[in-house]
Amino acid sequence: MPPRKVVDARADAEGDITHVKLEGNKNFTSVKKAMEMADRGDISNAHSVHRRNAKPHLRTNPDGKRSNNLDDMAGDT
């Protein structure tokens, strides 16, 4: 199966992204599951970030567009 794209996102009350919607899906996928998929190369426009002093998170790949950032998709900005 070719890699999928993140097309929408949801955030909790604190503004943390909790779920993303993948192209072709009706339902949202948890960020944890999406990070596993990104680590395997199953998502083409996002990657997971694992830093020593920060909570692991999902981030869209940089392309100069704000509209496809997860915070923008979730309506946080």
Secondary structure, DSSP 4 states (H G I P E B T S, - for coil): -PPB-EEEEEE-TTS-EEEEEETT-SSEEEHHHHHHHHHTT-BSSEEEE--TTS--EEEEPP-S-STTSHHHHTT--
